[in-house]
Amino acid sequence: MTGYILSRVFRATLTMLVTVTLVFLFIRLSGDPAAALVPPDAPQEVIDQYTRAMGLDQPLWQQYLGYVGGLLQGNFGFSIHTGIPVEDTFLGRLPYTLHLGVTALALAVLIGIPVGALAAIRRGTALDRLVMGFSVFAFAMPNFLFGLIMILVAALAFRTFLGGEDANVIWPALTLGLAAMGSFARFTRSSVLETINAPYMRAAEARGVPFMTRLVRHAAPNAAIPLVTLIGLSLGALVAGSVVTEQVFAWPGVGQLLVRSVATRDLAQVQFLVLVVAFTMVMANLIVDLLYLVIDPRIRAK
C-alpha cells in the first residue's frame, strides 16, 4: 500500500514539474511580452527598458531557474498592470469560482447519479430512454451555447438578465455542470446495471434479501468505484470549464480573470492562474487514486 501511495505522489509531482516547464516555455514563445505592453509606435529604448525590468533580457535557462526558485519560495510575481501580487488578485476572485464550482458539482451529483440509477432500475422503459436522451444532450451541448440560450430566453421572455456578480448562481452552475450531469447519469446507469446482474446479487436474491437492501448494501459500493473516478475527473473539467462559463455570465471569478489577463498579456498573472488550474486537476486525480484505497479492498491487499 505504501508503494501505491508513493507512486501516485511521485506521478503527481512529475506532472506538475512538466506543467510548470511547459507553461514557462509556451508563454515566452507566444511573443515578446515587453513589446505587447507598450504602444505600437513606442521607441526601441522603451521596449528595452521593459525587457530589462521584467528580466526577459537574461538567458532562457536563467529565467527558468529564477521562475522555479520563486515558485518554491512562494514568490509568484506581480501583475504588470496593477503591481499587486498575483496571488492576492487570485484570492479575491476565488470565492466566486468556488461558489460556482461547488454548486455545479452538487447539481451534477444530486441530479445525474439518482436519475442514472433510476434508469438502470427501470431499464427498457420510457423513463430509461428519456434519461439516456437527456444524457446525450447534456454531454453534447457546448456549455457556452447552453448559457447563451438561457440568457436569451430570460432576456426575451422574462425581461431579466442572468449574469453579473449579483445574479443567482444556479444558472451559471447549471450551465457549467450540464456535461458532468449527463456523464454521471450515463456512467451510473452502466455501473448499476453491471452490479445488479453480478453473481453475488443473484445469490443475495436467492437468500431472500429485499431488492432495496441488495441495491444499497451490495450494488452501491461496487458501482461507486468508477463514479469516484468520474467525479474526480469532472472536478478538473469544471475548473477548466469555468473560464468559458464565467465569461458568458459575467461572473467575477478566476476564469474571467484568466481571460482578461491573457487579453492584456499580464504574464505573471497568466502563469499563476494556469498553474493553479493544472494543480487543481492533478490534486483531484491524486485524491481519486487515494480514495481507491478506501473503497477497493483489492488495492489495499496488494
Short mmCIF file of the C-alpha atoms (twelve columns), coordinates in Angstrom:
data_MODEL
# 
_entry.id   MODEL 
# 
loop_
_atom_site.group_PDB 
_atom_site.id 
_atom_site.type_symbol 
_atom_site.label_atom_id 
_atom_site.label_alt_id 
_atom_site.label_comp_id 
_atom_site.label_asym_id 
_atom_site.label_seq_id 
_atom_site.Cartn_x 
_atom_site.Cartn_y 
_atom_site.Cartn_z 
_atom_site.pdbx_PDB_model_num 
ATOM 1   C CA . MET A 1   0.000   0.000   0.000   1 
ATOM 2   C CA . THR A 2   2.901   2.353   0.780   1 
ATOM 3   C CA . GLY A 3   4.377   1.728   -2.660  1 
ATOM 4   C CA . TYR A 4   0.996   2.537   -4.226  1 
ATOM 5   C CA . ILE A 5   0.787   5.886   -2.368  1 
ATOM 6   C CA . LEU A 6   4.392   6.854   -3.164  1 
ATOM 7   C CA . SER A 7   3.987   6.023   -6.861  1 
ATOM 8   C CA . ARG A 8   0.869   8.229   -7.112  1 
ATOM 9   C CA . VAL A 9   2.542   11.119  -5.260  1 
ATOM 10  C CA . PHE A 10  5.632   10.820  -7.476  1 
ATOM 11  C CA . ARG A 11  3.459   10.816  -10.614 1 
ATOM 12  C CA . ALA A 12  1.583   13.928  -9.427  1 
ATOM 13  C CA . THR A 13  4.860   15.737  -8.620  1 
ATOM 14  C CA . LEU A 14  6.342   14.850  -12.017 1 
ATOM 15  C CA . THR A 15  3.164   16.032  -13.787 1 
ATOM 16  C CA . MET A 16  3.333   19.403  -12.021 1 
ATOM 17  C CA . LEU A 17  7.035   19.805  -12.888 1 
ATOM 18  C CA . VAL A 18  6.310   19.133  -16.566 1 
ATOM 19  C CA . THR A 19  3.344   21.532  -16.430 1 
ATOM 20  C CA . VAL A 20  5.455   24.297  -14.867 1 
ATOM 21  C CA . THR A 21  8.084   23.868  -17.602 1 
ATOM 22  C CA . LEU A 22  5.562   23.859  -20.458 1 
ATOM 23  C CA . VAL A 23  3.722   26.919  -19.124 1 
ATOM 24  C CA . PHE A 24  7.026   28.779  -18.821 1 
ATOM 25  C CA . LEU A 25  8.055   27.905  -22.400 1 
ATOM 26  C CA . PHE A 26  4.690   28.416  -24.121 1 
ATOM 27  C CA . ILE A 27  4.120   31.871  -22.643 1 
ATOM 28  C CA . ARG A 28  7.559   33.096  -23.668 1 
ATOM 29  C CA . LEU A 29  7.310   31.586  -27.149 1 
ATOM 30  C CA . SER A 30  3.932   33.271  -27.767 1 
ATOM 31  C CA . GLY A 31  5.575   36.658  -28.425 1 
ATOM 32  C CA . ASP A 32  7.543   39.464  -26.780 1 
ATOM 33  C CA . PRO A 33  5.620   40.410  -23.603 1 
ATOM 34  C CA . ALA A 34  7.523   43.709  -23.277 1 
ATOM 35  C CA . ALA A 35  6.569   44.813  -26.806 1 
ATOM 36  C CA . ALA A 36  2.927   43.941  -26.120 1 
ATOM 37  C CA . LEU A 37  2.787   46.288  -23.121 1 
ATOM 38  C CA . VAL A 38  3.809   49.474  -24.954 1 
ATOM 39  C CA . PRO A 39  2.077   51.379  -27.779 1 
ATOM 40  C CA . PRO A 40  2.865   50.180  -31.317 1 
ATOM 41  C CA . ASP A 41  4.842   53.366  -32.050 1 
ATOM 42  C CA . ALA A 42  6.946   53.184  -28.848 1 
ATOM 43  C CA . PRO A 43  10.706  53.592  -29.454 1 
ATOM 44  C CA . GLN A 44  13.000  50.587  -29.057 1 
ATOM 45  C CA . GLU A 45  14.609  52.144  -25.963 1 
ATOM 46  C CA . VAL A 46  11.306  51.949  -24.095 1 
ATOM 47  C CA . ILE A 47  10.810  48.313  -25.118 1 
ATOM 48  C CA . ASP A 48  14.357  47.531  -23.921 1 
ATOM 49  C CA . GLN A 49  13.613  49.132  -20.549 1 
ATOM 50  C CA . TYR A 50  10.518  46.972  -20.106 1 
ATOM 51  C CA . THR A 51  12.524  43.905  -21.183 1 
ATOM 52  C CA . ARG A 52  15.201  44.539  -18.534 1 
ATOM 53  C CA . ALA A 53  12.604  45.348  -15.859 1 
ATOM 54  C CA . MET A 54  10.838  42.024  -16.497 1 
ATOM 55  C CA . GLY A 55  14.096  40.052  -16.571 1 
ATOM 56  C CA . LEU A 56  13.489  38.975  -20.147 1 
ATOM 57  C CA . ASP A 57  16.991  40.013  -21.234 1 
ATOM 58  C CA . GLN A 58  18.513  37.085  -19.315 1 
ATOM 59  C CA . PRO A 59  19.222  33.698  -20.952 1 
ATOM 60  C CA . LEU A 60  16.182  31.413  -21.001 1 
ATOM 61  C CA . TRP A 61  17.687  28.907  -18.556 1 
ATOM 62  C CA . GLN A 62  18.366  31.677  -16.026 1 
ATOM 63  C CA . GLN A 63  14.779  32.883  -16.371 1 
ATOM 64  C CA . TYR A 64  13.571  29.312  -15.819 1 
ATOM 65  C CA . LEU A 65  15.703  28.730  -12.721 1 
ATOM 66  C CA . GLY A 66  14.601  32.063  -11.267 1 
ATOM 67  C CA . TYR A 67  10.993  31.231  -12.070 1 
ATOM 68  C CA . VAL A 68  11.074  27.771  -10.435 1 
ATOM 69  C CA . GLY A 69  13.061  29.114  -7.462  1 
ATOM 70  C CA . GLY A 70  10.467  31.838  -6.960  1 
ATOM 71  C CA . LEU A 71  7.622   29.301  -7.059  1 
ATOM 72  C CA . LEU A 72  9.330   27.132  -4.433  1 
ATOM 73  C CA . GLN A 73  9.711   30.202  -2.178  1 
ATOM 74  C CA . GLY A 74  6.097   31.256  -2.673  1 
ATOM 75  C CA . ASN A 75  7.039   34.215  -4.864  1 
ATOM 76  C CA . PHE A 76  4.610   34.111  -7.770  1 
ATOM 77  C CA . GLY A 77  5.283   37.599  -9.118  1 
ATOM 78  C CA . PHE A 78  3.339   40.826  -9.520  1 
ATOM 79  C CA . SER A 79  0.735   41.915  -12.040 1 
ATOM 80  C CA . ILE A 80  2.418   44.129  -14.602 1 
ATOM 81  C CA . HIS A 81  -0.697  46.338  -14.773 1 
ATOM 82  C CA . THR A 82  -1.739  46.708  -11.118 1 
ATOM 83  C CA . GLY A 83  1.516   45.981  -9.244  1 
ATOM 84  C CA . ILE A 84  -0.468  43.703  -6.888  1 
ATOM 85  C CA . PRO A 85  0.891   40.202  -6.072  1 
ATOM 86  C CA . VAL A 86  -0.827  37.777  -8.429  1 
ATOM 87  C CA . GLU A 87  -1.910  35.510  -5.572  1 
ATOM 88  C CA . ASP A 88  -3.770  38.406  -3.905  1 
ATOM 89  C CA . THR A 89  -5.767  39.093  -7.059  1 
ATOM 90  C CA . PHE A 90  -6.466  35.365  -7.370  1 
ATOM 91  C CA . LEU A 91  -7.662  35.059  -3.763  1 
ATOM 92  C CA . GLY A 92  -10.038 37.968  -4.319  1 
ATOM 93  C CA . ARG A 93  -11.722 36.098  -7.181  1 
ATOM 94  C CA . LEU A 94  -11.509 32.569  -5.713  1 
ATOM 95  C CA . PRO A 95  -14.700 32.697  -3.554  1 
ATOM 96  C CA . TYR A 96  -16.821 33.363  -6.657  1 
ATOM 97  C CA . THR A 97  -15.300 30.415  -8.558  1 
ATOM 98  C CA . LEU A 98  -15.603 28.093  -5.545  1 
ATOM 99  C CA . HIS A 99  -19.250 29.087  -5.120  1 
ATOM 100 C CA . LEU A 100 -19.917 28.397  -8.792  1 
ATOM 101 C CA . GLY A 101 -17.889 25.146  -8.986  1 
ATOM 102 C CA . VAL A 102 -19.266 23.593  -5.790  1 
ATOM 103 C CA . THR A 103 -22.840 24.418  -6.825  1 
ATOM 104 C CA . ALA A 104 -22.269 22.965  -10.317 1 
ATOM 105 C CA . LEU A 105 -20.756 19.756  -8.905  1 
ATOM 106 C CA . ALA A 106 -23.581 19.423  -6.352  1 
ATOM 107 C CA . LEU A 107 -26.218 19.804  -9.093  1 
ATOM 108 C CA . ALA A 108 -24.422 17.234  -11.271 1 
ATOM 109 C CA . VAL A 109 -24.160 14.693  -8.416  1 
ATOM 110 C CA . LEU A 110 -27.633 15.235  -6.942  1 
ATOM 111 C CA . ILE A 111 -29.369 15.031  -10.336 1 
ATOM 112 C CA . GLY A 112 -27.103 12.879  -12.519 1 
ATOM 113 C CA . ILE A 113 -26.483 9.925   -10.168 1 
ATOM 114 C CA . PRO A 114 -30.110 9.375   -8.972  1 
ATOM 115 C CA . VAL A 115 -31.606 9.591   -12.477 1 
ATOM 116 C CA . GLY A 116 -28.884 7.243   -13.788 1 
ATOM 117 C CA . ALA A 117 -29.660 4.697   -11.047 1 
ATOM 118 C CA . LEU A 118 -33.395 5.076   -11.722 1 
ATOM 119 C CA . ALA A 119 -32.803 4.451   -15.440 1 
ATOM 120 C CA . ALA A 120 -30.900 1.250   -14.609 1 
ATOM 121 C CA . ILE A 121 -33.670 0.008   -12.294 1 
ATOM 122 C CA . ARG A 122 -36.323 0.839   -14.959 1 
ATOM 123 C CA . ARG A 123 -34.237 -0.474  -17.838 1 
ATOM 124 C CA . GLY A 124 -36.003 -0.583  -21.214 1 
ATOM 125 C CA . THR A 125 -38.873 1.712   -20.143 1 
ATOM 126 C CA . ALA A 126 -39.760 5.179   -21.436 1 
ATOM 127 C CA . LEU A 127 -38.052 6.660   -18.364 1 
ATOM 128 C CA . ASP A 128 -34.816 4.865   -19.281 1 
ATOM 129 C CA . ARG A 129 -34.934 6.213   -22.843 1 
ATOM 130 C CA . LEU A 130 -35.719 9.730   -21.566 1 
ATOM 131 C CA . VAL A 131 -32.752 9.713   -19.191 1 
ATOM 132 C CA . MET A 132 -30.380 8.406   -21.875 1 
ATOM 133 C CA . GLY A 133 -31.628 11.051  -24.305 1 
ATOM 134 C CA . PHE A 134 -31.016 13.745  -21.704 1 
ATOM 135 C CA . SER A 135 -27.557 12.302  -21.043 1 
ATOM 136 C CA . VAL A 136 -26.553 12.552  -24.707 1 
ATOM 137 C CA . PHE A 137 -27.972 16.080  -24.959 1 
ATOM 138 C CA . ALA A 138 -26.195 17.258  -21.802 1 
ATOM 139 C CA . PHE A 139 -22.852 15.813  -22.827 1 
ATOM 140 C CA . ALA A 140 -23.010 17.041  -26.435 1 
ATOM 141 C CA . MET A 141 -24.297 20.580  -25.789 1 
ATOM 142 C CA . PRO A 142 -21.420 23.114  -25.517 1 
ATOM 143 C CA . ASN A 143 -21.766 24.917  -22.195 1 
ATOM 144 C CA . PHE A 144 -21.211 28.361  -23.689 1 
ATOM 145 C CA . LEU A 145 -24.047 27.772  -26.195 1 
ATOM 146 C CA . PHE A 146 -26.399 26.491  -23.485 1 
ATOM 147 C CA . GLY A 147 -25.557 29.522  -21.356 1 
ATOM 148 C CA . LEU A 148 -26.218 31.944  -24.205 1 
ATOM 149 C CA . ILE A 149 -29.579 30.259  -24.903 1 
ATOM 150 C CA . MET A 150 -30.603 30.623  -21.244 1 
ATOM 151 C CA . ILE A 151 -29.563 34.284  -21.224 1 
ATOM 152 C CA . LEU A 152 -31.531 34.955  -24.423 1 
ATOM 153 C CA . VAL A 153 -34.649 33.168  -23.146 1 
ATOM 154 C CA . ALA A 154 -34.501 35.028  -19.826 1 
ATOM 155 C CA . ALA A 155 -33.996 38.373  -21.566 1 
ATOM 156 C CA . LEU A 156 -36.716 37.922  -24.213 1 
ATOM 157 C CA . ALA A 157 -39.332 36.009  -22.222 1 
ATOM 158 C CA . PHE A 158 -38.832 37.308  -18.657 1 
ATOM 159 C CA . ARG A 159 -37.080 40.651  -19.236 1 
ATOM 160 C CA . THR A 160 -34.290 39.764  -16.824 1 
ATOM 161 C CA . PHE A 161 -30.503 39.263  -17.000 1 
ATOM 162 C CA . LEU A 162 -28.978 36.097  -15.568 1 
ATOM 163 C CA . GLY A 163 -25.363 37.293  -15.398 1 
ATOM 164 C CA . GLY A 164 -23.266 39.572  -13.210 1 
ATOM 165 C CA . GLU A 165 -21.972 39.483  -9.651  1 
ATOM 166 C CA . ASP A 166 -25.419 39.744  -8.051  1 
ATOM 167 C CA . ALA A 167 -27.111 37.137  -10.269 1 
ATOM 168 C CA . ASN A 168 -28.391 33.806  -8.960  1 
ATOM 169 C CA . VAL A 169 -25.582 31.235  -9.086  1 
ATOM 170 C CA . ILE A 170 -27.982 28.468  -10.164 1 
ATOM 171 C CA . TRP A 171 -27.989 29.483  -13.832 1 
ATOM 172 C CA . PRO A 172 -24.218 29.574  -14.463 1 
ATOM 173 C CA . ALA A 173 -23.846 26.487  -12.229 1 
ATOM 174 C CA . LEU A 174 -26.450 24.612  -14.274 1 
ATOM 175 C CA . THR A 175 -24.579 25.587  -17.443 1 
ATOM 176 C CA . LEU A 176 -21.196 24.577  -16.026 1 
ATOM 177 C CA . GLY A 177 -22.424 21.281  -14.585 1 
ATOM 178 C CA . LEU A 178 -24.600 20.193  -17.518 1 
ATOM 179 C CA . ALA A 179 -21.982 17.969  -19.201 1 
ATOM 180 C CA . ALA A 180 -20.998 16.377  -15.867 1 
ATOM 181 C CA . MET A 181 -24.667 15.733  -15.118 1 
ATOM 182 C CA . GLY A 182 -25.057 13.798  -18.384 1 
ATOM 183 C CA . SER A 183 -21.855 11.826  -17.767 1 
ATOM 184 C CA . PHE A 184 -22.884 10.921  -14.210 1 
ATOM 185 C CA . ALA A 185 -26.296 9.705   -15.397 1 
ATOM 186 C CA . ARG A 186 -24.836 7.516   -18.147 1 
ATOM 187 C CA . PHE A 187 -21.995 6.031   -16.079 1 
ATOM 188 C CA . THR A 188 -24.294 5.432   -13.104 1 
ATOM 189 C CA . ARG A 189 -26.737 3.532   -15.295 1 
ATOM 190 C CA . SER A 190 -23.979 1.361   -16.776 1 
ATOM 191 C CA . SER A 191 -22.335 0.748   -13.418 1 
ATOM 192 C CA . VAL A 192 -25.593 -0.129  -11.628 1 
ATOM 193 C CA . LEU A 193 -26.668 -2.442  -14.463 1 
ATOM 194 C CA . GLU A 194 -23.336 -4.255  -14.254 1 
ATOM 195 C CA . THR A 195 -23.555 -4.728  -10.494 1 
ATOM 196 C CA . ILE A 196 -27.226 -5.755  -10.233 1 
ATOM 197 C CA . ASN A 197 -26.578 -8.557  -12.755 1 
ATOM 198 C CA . ALA A 198 -23.464 -9.804  -10.908 1 
ATOM 199 C CA . PRO A 199 -23.488 -13.341 -9.385  1 
ATOM 200 C CA . TYR A 200 -23.325 -12.060 -5.782  1 
ATOM 201 C CA . MET A 201 -26.501 -10.039 -6.399  1 
ATOM 202 C CA . ARG A 202 -28.284 -13.160 -7.653  1 
ATOM 203 C CA . ALA A 203 -27.023 -15.048 -4.603  1 
ATOM 204 C CA . ALA A 204 -28.417 -12.319 -2.335  1 
ATOM 205 C CA . GLU A 205 -31.735 -12.500 -4.183  1 
ATOM 206 C CA . ALA A 206 -31.789 -16.288 -3.713  1 
ATOM 207 C CA . ARG A 207 -31.285 -15.762 0.031   1 
ATOM 208 C CA . GLY A 208 -34.402 -13.592 0.067   1 
ATOM 209 C CA . VAL A 209 -32.652 -10.229 0.628   1 
ATOM 210 C CA . PRO A 210 -35.071 -7.399  -0.319  1 
ATOM 211 C CA . PHE A 211 -34.317 -5.513  -3.536  1 
ATOM 212 C CA . MET A 212 -33.591 -2.120  -1.906  1 
ATOM 213 C CA . THR A 213 -31.264 -3.772  0.624   1 
ATOM 214 C CA . ARG A 214 -29.386 -5.509  -2.190  1 
ATOM 215 C CA . LEU A 215 -29.174 -2.224  -4.058  1 
ATOM 216 C CA . VAL A 216 -27.915 -0.118  -1.137  1 
ATOM 217 C CA . ARG A 217 -25.645 -2.618  0.657   1 
ATOM 218 C CA . HIS A 218 -24.221 -4.602  -2.253  1 
ATOM 219 C CA . ALA A 219 -24.678 -2.786  -5.558  1 
ATOM 220 C CA . ALA A 220 -24.000 0.804   -4.467  1 
ATOM 221 C CA . PRO A 221 -20.467 0.283   -3.005  1 
ATOM 222 C CA . ASN A 222 -19.291 -1.606  -6.108  1 
ATOM 223 C CA . ALA A 223 -20.916 0.853   -8.501  1 
ATOM 224 C CA . ALA A 224 -19.245 3.746   -6.646  1 
ATOM 225 C CA . ILE A 225 -15.695 2.871   -7.793  1 
ATOM 226 C CA . PRO A 226 -15.986 4.130   -11.411 1 
ATOM 227 C CA . LEU A 227 -18.166 7.025   -10.250 1 
ATOM 228 C CA . VAL A 228 -15.463 8.264   -7.862  1 
ATOM 229 C CA . THR A 229 -13.045 8.322   -10.803 1 
ATOM 230 C CA . LEU A 230 -15.552 10.210  -12.910 1 
ATOM 231 C CA . ILE A 231 -16.288 12.770  -10.180 1 
ATOM 232 C CA . GLY A 232 -12.568 13.429  -9.726  1 
ATOM 233 C CA . LEU A 233 -12.015 13.945  -13.431 1 
ATOM 234 C CA . SER A 234 -15.142 16.115  -13.662 1 
ATOM 235 C CA . LEU A 235 -13.828 18.352  -10.874 1 
ATOM 236 C CA . GLY A 236 -10.855 19.276  -13.031 1 
ATOM 237 C CA . ALA A 237 -13.096 19.751  -16.057 1 
ATOM 238 C CA . LEU A 238 -15.379 22.050  -14.040 1 
ATOM 239 C CA . VAL A 239 -12.421 24.239  -13.059 1 
ATOM 240 C CA . ALA A 240 -11.274 24.475  -16.683 1 
ATOM 241 C CA . GLY A 241 -14.848 24.972  -17.965 1 
ATOM 242 C CA . SER A 242 -15.432 27.856  -15.565 1 
ATOM 243 C CA . VAL A 243 -13.226 30.000  -17.828 1 
ATOM 244 C CA . VAL A 244 -15.895 29.999  -20.544 1 
ATOM 245 C CA . THR A 245 -18.961 29.965  -18.281 1 
ATOM 246 C CA . GLU A 246 -17.778 32.890  -16.146 1 
ATOM 247 C CA . GLN A 247 -17.117 34.910  -19.271 1 
ATOM 248 C CA . VAL A 248 -20.593 34.185  -20.690 1 
ATOM 249 C CA . PHE A 249 -22.394 35.113  -17.436 1 
ATOM 250 C CA . ALA A 250 -20.008 37.969  -16.488 1 
ATOM 251 C CA . TRP A 251 -19.297 36.034  -13.282 1 
ATOM 252 C CA . PRO A 252 -16.369 37.737  -11.487 1 
ATOM 253 C CA . GLY A 253 -14.361 34.593  -10.785 1 
ATOM 254 C CA . VAL A 254 -10.932 33.199  -11.600 1 
ATOM 255 C CA . GLY A 255 -11.945 32.166  -15.129 1 
ATOM 256 C CA . GLN A 256 -12.903 35.707  -16.076 1 
ATOM 257 C CA . LEU A 257 -9.645  36.966  -14.547 1 
ATOM 258 C CA . LEU A 258 -7.686  34.495  -16.681 1 
ATOM 259 C CA . VAL A 259 -9.382  35.653  -19.895 1 
ATOM 260 C CA . ARG A 260 -8.673  39.302  -19.090 1 
ATOM 261 C CA . SER A 261 -5.058  38.541  -18.138 1 
ATOM 262 C CA . VAL A 262 -4.474  36.752  -21.453 1 
ATOM 263 C CA . ALA A 263 -6.027  39.670  -23.379 1 
ATOM 264 C CA . THR A 264 -3.747  42.189  -21.626 1 
ATOM 265 C CA . ARG A 265 -0.632  39.935  -21.745 1 
ATOM 266 C CA . ASP A 266 -0.274  40.031  -17.969 1 
ATOM 267 C CA . LEU A 267 2.494   37.421  -17.971 1 
ATOM 268 C CA . ALA A 268 2.833   36.694  -14.241 1 
ATOM 269 C CA . GLN A 269 -0.927  36.563  -13.712 1 
ATOM 270 C CA . VAL A 270 -1.472  34.157  -16.614 1 
ATOM 271 C CA . GLN A 271 1.335   31.871  -15.439 1 
ATOM 272 C CA . PHE A 272 -0.040  31.719  -11.919 1 
ATOM 273 C CA . LEU A 273 -3.649  31.064  -12.966 1 
ATOM 274 C CA . VAL A 274 -2.715  28.330  -15.446 1 
ATOM 275 C CA . LEU A 275 -0.626  26.628  -12.779 1 
ATOM 276 C CA . VAL A 276 -3.500  26.838  -10.288 1 
ATOM 277 C CA . VAL A 277 -5.861  25.164  -12.779 1 
ATOM 278 C CA . ALA A 278 -3.262  22.455  -13.511 1 
ATOM 279 C CA . PHE A 279 -2.573  21.949  -9.795  1 
ATOM 280 C CA . THR A 280 -6.303  21.544  -9.124  1 
ATOM 281 C CA . MET A 281 -6.629  18.855  -11.800 1 
ATOM 282 C CA . VAL A 282 -3.512  16.989  -10.620 1 
ATOM 283 C CA . MET A 283 -4.675  17.052  -6.992  1 
ATOM 284 C CA . ALA A 284 -8.161  15.886  -7.984  1 
ATOM 285 C CA . ASN A 285 -6.659  12.848  -9.726  1 
ATOM 286 C CA . LEU A 286 -4.345  12.169  -6.783  1 
ATOM 287 C CA . ILE A 287 -7.252  12.276  -4.325  1 
ATOM 288 C CA . VAL A 288 -9.226  9.877   -6.551  1 
ATOM 289 C CA . ASP A 289 -6.271  7.451   -6.601  1 
ATOM 290 C CA . LEU A 290 -6.008  7.599   -2.807  1 
ATOM 291 C CA . LEU A 291 -9.772  7.102   -2.397  1 
ATOM 292 C CA . TYR A 292 -9.368  3.764   -4.170  1 
ATOM 293 C CA . LEU A 293 -7.562  2.571   -1.046  1 
ATOM 294 C CA . VAL A 294 -10.715 3.249   0.948   1 
ATOM 295 C CA . ILE A 295 -13.364 1.824   -1.390  1 
ATOM 296 C CA . ASP A 296 -11.480 -1.009  -3.131  1 
ATOM 297 C CA . PRO A 297 -10.071 -3.718  -0.814  1 
ATOM 298 C CA . ARG A 298 -8.193  -5.342  -3.726  1 
ATOM 299 C CA . ILE A 299 -5.774  -2.373  -3.847  1 
ATOM 300 C CA . ARG A 300 -5.201  -2.459  -0.071  1 
ATOM 301 C CA . ALA A 301 -4.370  -6.156  -0.350  1 
ATOM 302 C CA . LYS A 302 -1.565  -5.581  -2.875  1 
# 
